[in-house]
Amino acid sequence: MQTKTPTDTAKRRNKENGSSKIKPKASVTLERTKPLVKDEQKVEEKSEHQSPDSDSPQLLSPEIKLVCTQDNLANHLELVSKAVPAKPTHPVLGNVLLVACKKTQRVQLTVFDMRLAIQTSFEANVQSPGDMTIPVGLLSDIVGKFSPGDITLVSREALKQEGEDSQNSTTLPEAVSNSPVATLLAACGRYQVRGISSEEFPAIPEVKTAQTIRIPPETLKEGLKGSLFATATDEGKHILTGVYFKIGQDSLEFAATDGHRLVVLNTSIQGFSKKKQAEIAQPLELTVPAKSLAELERILSSRTSADPVELSYSTESALVEFRWGAQRLVTRCLEGTYPAYPDLLQQDFQHQVTLEKAPFIKAIERIAVLADKKEKTLSIRINSEAQQVSLSLFREFGNGLEQMAAHVNSDGNWSISFNIKYLLEGAKAIASSQLQMHLTQRDGPAILVPAGNRSKPNILMDAKYLLMPIFKE
């Protein structure tokens, strides 16, 4: 990665307000995220059952009968349902695999779109063990509308054995009479949903590794929250659509960039990094798709357990697994070399401006009402004599000016301009009462770092948010 010199920058002014981009030092081979199941194995083919010692139970039989609470079933369906694609490539990928185990008295729910798998389980009164797949969206909507209380979920096969299905044998079309059917019985009524055989549900590959990293859940959650917003959304940028992890013996680094801004977060995982005496001889480096990590952050935000999240990574298969409590997320990493960003952070940032974070954000939000896709450049004028910072945005139909006190450690008065959206997102991501802006010169990058009181003092995270300036003709 390289920073443009003043001469180069002047020559390459961006046509869209001249926004500079962060570029890798050398050419990088980039590929899209591959499916978990290699060679695009056909879902139509029957998947092999999990081995007895696998984390996932063996597929049993379609004769299911269980009783659980509406709250438990609704919450766990909500946890997995958002990972189901809007347009599955095969009908069974729009279903949730439900496995009821009588021995453990637990129900396991799994969704898998061939690239991302999410699994969870909860306690239930399992009277007859078995498995089936059910459309997750429909099931979630029905259960969510039930009143609190017990729900009985029973398959058609179990109903037939109990002689309870005769009066409802014609409730579904004859064409689907051989398909699995789940019957939901609650105090308010009875619903039937057609499913698909569990044999069509693809098996989730196991992440085979002797090394597991243990990460405090709050640390992982804050790291994702502080980096995901800076990833690229353009699939053409491939490797930049993920968050880069660099894991050392006692440290964890998150990095994310879309080519215009860069986030780097460093934290310690001392005391949580080992399991089974595994040592990290060389830093572990992987880039995980942002879409998968967004689901991970969402699920972590809904849990309260302090148990560490266990990260397992297979170099051979490029699979990564996050496991915590009864939940498990498996995804394939992005292939390619992440841009070499550290040099951008090693420049001589000789000017420092310290601001109160909340007033600074409010000022940007107010002046942002003048911005749109055509004009989104915010100018910042730094006055060292008055110890003041001015924000301005000029349009044909009007303009805005905001002024605020600041501690300026610099000589003279000078200006610099940024994309207002990137500046606002960066300021909001800084987890402290104040923020400090480190600058080189008007045509060089700027870095935002925390200052003052930390929002979460229990999480010691070194954050750097780098912005490239904008130049206009």
N, C-alpha and C positions, 0 to 999 in steps of 0.2 A: 504494500500500500504506500502511496506517496502523496505528499501535499504539494499543490501547485505553487510555483514561485510567482511573484507579482507579475513578471513578464508573461509567463505562460497563462496566467489567469486572465490578463488583459486580452490576450489573443483568442482565448476560448470562452468568451462571455456566453453564458447560457441564454438562449433565446427566450426561455420562459423565466424572465427576471434574473437570468445568469446564475442559477444555483449551482455551486461547485459540487462535485461528486467525489466520494471516497472510492479509490480504485485500488485493486490488488497490484502488487509489484510485478508479478509475472503472470503469464497466462495460466488459467486454472481450468482443469477439466471438470465440468459440472454435469450431473445427471439428476433426473427427477427421482422422487421417492419411489422405490420399488415396492411391489406388494410383499407382505410378510411371507406368503406362500410363493416360492420361486416358480419361474416359468409359467406364471399365470395359470396355475392348475385349475381345471374346470370345476366349478362348484357342483355341476350336475353329477360328477363322479362321487361315489360314496367315500366319505372321509374315514380314515382308519380310526378306530376307537383309541382313546388314550390308554396308555399302559397303566397297570394297577398302581404303580408307585408314582404316577404323574400327579401334578397339582390339580388337574381337572378330573372329575369323576368319570368313570366309564359310562357310556350311554347304556341305559338300562332297558326299560320297556315303556310303552305308552300308557300303561295302567297307573295313572297318578291320582292320588287323593291326599289333599293336605288342607290344613286350616291355619290361617295366619291373620294378623291384624291388618286392617285397611291401611293404617299409617305406615307400617313396615313395608308392605308391598308397594304402595304408592311412592314412598321415598326412594326405594332402591330402583324402581323402574325409572324414576326421574333421573337418577344418577347415571344410568347407562343409556337412556334413550336418546340423549342429545348427540351421541357419537354415531347414530345411524344415518347414513347418507340420505339426502333428499330423493335421489334417484338411484336406488341400488342396481347394480349390474345384474343381479339375480334376485328373484323374490325372497329366497331364504335369508339373504343378507339384510333384509328389512325386518327380520324377525329377531326376537330374543330367545336364546336357548335357555329353557328352564329345566333344571335338574334337581329333583327332590330326593334327598338321601335319608333313609329311615334310621340308619345307624347313628349318624351325627345329628339328626333332627334339624337339618338345615336345608335351605333352598338356595341354589346358586343360579345367578342370572348372568348371561354372557352375550355381548354384541360384538360383531366382527365384520368389518367391511373390506377385508383382505389387506388392509394397510394399518389399521388401528384396532386393537382389541381391548375391551374394558370388561372386567369381571367383578362381581360383588356377591355376597351371600348374607343371609340373615336366618334367625331362628324361626322355626315353624313346627307345628304338630303334623309330622309326616306319617300318615296312616298307611299309605301304599306308595313305595318308591317308584320313580320312573322319570322320563324325560320327554320333552316335545318342544317345538318352536312355535311361537305365537307372534303375530304382527305387533311389534313393540309400541307403535304409535296408538293403535286402536286399543290395545290392552291398557296402556297408560291412561288414555282418556276415560275409559270406562271406570277403572279403579279409582281414578282421581275424583270422579263424581259421586262415588259411594259415600254414605255417611260413615263416621267412625264406628268401628266394631269389627267383629270377626267376618272373614270371607272364606268360603270353602271353594277351592279350585279342584275340580275333578274332571278327568278325561272321559270321553264317551265310552271307552272300553271298561273303565271302572264302574261307570253307571250301569252298563249292560250287565256286568257281573252281579250287581246289587239289585237288578230288576227295576231300576228307577227310570230307565230311558224309554220305555215303551210308549208313554204318552207324548214324548217329544221326538219320536223317530222320524217324523216328516218335517221337522222344523228347518232343516237344511236341504238344499236341492239334492236330488238323487245322484247328480254328477260328482258331488263331493262326499258321497256317503262313505268312501274309503279313506278320506283324509282325516288326520288327527283333529279332534274338536275339543276345545277347552270349555267347560261350563263353569261359570262363576255364580255362586249362590251367596246372596247376602240378604239381610233383613228386608231390604227394599225391593228385591226382585231377583230374576234369573236371566243371565246373558250367556250366549254361546258364540264362540269365536273359532273360525276355521284356522288351523295351523298347517305346518309342513313337517314332514318326517324329519326327525333329528339326524337321520343318516345322511341327509343332504347338507347339513351344517358343517362347514370346513373346520378342520382341527387347527388350533392355535399352535404355532411352532414353539418349542421350549427354548428358553435362553440358557444354553449350556455354558457355564463359566464357573471357575473355581473362586472367583473374586466378587465380593459384594460390598458396595460402599454404603455406609449408613449416614443419612443426612437428616439433621433436625427439620421437622416439617415446616416450622415457621421460617427457617432460613430458605428452604426451597421455595416456599410460597412467595416470599418477598423478592427473591431473586427472579422468579418468573414474572411477577407483577412489574418489576422494574426494568425488564428487558423485552418482553413480548411485543410491546407497542412499537418498538423500533425495527422489527423485522419487515422484510419486503413482502408485499402482497401480490406482486407480479410473478407468476409462476415461471416466466422467462428468466428470472434471476436465480432460479434453482436454489443454490446453496444458501443464498441470503434469506430464504423463506423459513429458515430455522434458527434456533438459538445454539450457539457454540458453547460447549461445556469443556473446561479444562480442569481435571481433578488431580490434585497432588496428594501426598501422604496426609497432610493436615489442612489442605486448602481447596477451595472451590471457586472457579471463575466462570461467570456468565458473560457472553458477549453477543451483541446483536447489532446489525447495520442493514440499512436499505440502500446504501450507497451515498446518502446525503447526510446522515448523522450516525453516530456510533455510541453505544452504551457498553460500558465495561463495569462489572460488579465483582468485587473480590471479598471473600469471607472465609473464616476459619471453620473447619469441621473437626477440630481436634477433639478426640474422645469419642467421635462417632464414625471414624473412617475405617475401622477394622472389624472384620467378622471372620471367625475361624482362622485368626492369625494371618490373614491375607495382607501382603505388603504391596505397596504401589512403587515398584522399582522405577518406572518411567511414568510421567504424567499421562493420564488417560484422557484422550481427546475424542469428542464425538459431537456431531451436529444433529439435533433432534428437530423434526418438523414442528413449526409453531402451532399448527392446527392440533396436533396431538398434545402439545404442552398446554394449550389453552384449556383443553378438557381436564388435564391433570390439575391445573390451577383451580378450576371450577370445583372439582371434587375435593381438593385439599381445603378449600375455603369453607366447605360444608361440614368438615369434621372438627372434633375438639380434642382428639387423643394426642398425647405428647409423645407417643411411640415414634421412633425414627422411621423415615422412609428408606427402604432398601432398594438401591439401584444396582442392577446387574446388567452387564454389557458383554456381548459376545463379539469379539473381533472378527471371528471367522464368518459369522452370518450377518454382522452389522445390525443385530437386534438389541434393543434396550428394553428392560423391564423395570417398572416402578411398582413396588409392593408395600402396602401399609395396611395393617389389620386384615380385614376381610376383603379389601379391594386390591385390584391388580390391573395395571395398564401395560400393554406391550405394543411397541411400534418399531418400524424399521427406520434406521437413521438415514440421513441424506448422504449421498456419496460425493466425493470431491474434496478439494482443499479449501479451507476457509481463508478469506483474505488475511494477509499479514498486517494486522492493525496496530501492534504495540508501538511502532515508530512514531505514529501520529501523536502519541501521548508523551513522547520524550522531548518535545520541542521546548524552547525557552519561553515559557509563559510568564513574561516579566511584569505584566500589568494585572492587578487584582481589583475587582469591584465587589463589595459585599452589600447585599440587599436583604430586607425583610421579605420572606417568601410570600406570605399571604397578600400584602398590598401589591407586590409585583405581579402576581397572577391576576388579581382583580383588575389591575390597570391594563394588562394585555387583553383580558377578556372584553373589557369595555371598548378598546380601540379596534378589536377584531371585528366588530360589527361593520366596519368599513371595508373589510377584506372580502375578496371572492376569488374564484379560480383564475381570473385575469390578473388581478393585482393582490399580492399577498406578501409584500415586502414591508417589514417593520424596521424603521431606522432608529438606532440607539445613539444618542449623543452623550458622551461622558465628559463632565466638567470637573476637573480635579480641584480648581480654585474654590468653587461653590460647594464641592462635595455633593454633587447632584447628578442624577441620571434623567434624561428626557427620552420619551418614546413618542414617535410620530409616524403617521401614515397619511399620505396625501392621495386624494382621488379628484377626478374632474368635477364631481358633484359636491365635494366637501373634504374635510380633513379632520384629524384628531391629534391632540397633543396631551401627553401625561408627563408629569414631573414628580420626582420623589427623592428623598434624601438617601444618600448612600455613602459608604466609606470607600473612597477611591484612593488606591495606592498606585499612582501613576503621575507622570509629568505632562503638563499641557492638556489641551482639549482635543478630542478626536471623535470620529463617528464610525459605526459599523452597522451593517444591515443583515437581517436574518429572515428566513421564511417564518412567518408568524405562527403557523401551526406547529412547526418543529420546536420553536422556542417555548411555546406554551406547554406542549407535551413533556418537554424536558424539565421545565420548572416544576410541573406537577409531580414528576417522578422522583424529585429530590426529597428524601424523607428526613427533613429537618426544618427547624423554625426559620432559619436563614439559608440563603444560598450564596455561593461565591462564584463569580465569573472570572476565569483566568484567560487572558488574551495575549497574543503575540503582537499583532499589528492589524490594521484595518483590512488587509487582504489575506490574513491568516486565520486558522480555525480558533474557536473559543471552546472552553471547557467549563461546564457547570459542575460544582461539587457541593456536598452538604457543608453547612456551617451552623453554629449555634447549637441549640438543643435537638437531639435526635428524636424523631417521632416514635421510634421503638428502640430505646437504649439497650434493651436486652439482645438485640441483633446487631452485632458489630460488622457492618458491611461498608467497604470502601467503594463509593460510587463515583463514576466519571461519565458525564454525558457530553460528547463532542459534537459541535455544530460547524458546518462549513458556511462561510459568509456568502452573501449575494451581492453581485455587482450589476449596476444598470448603466446603460449607455447614456 
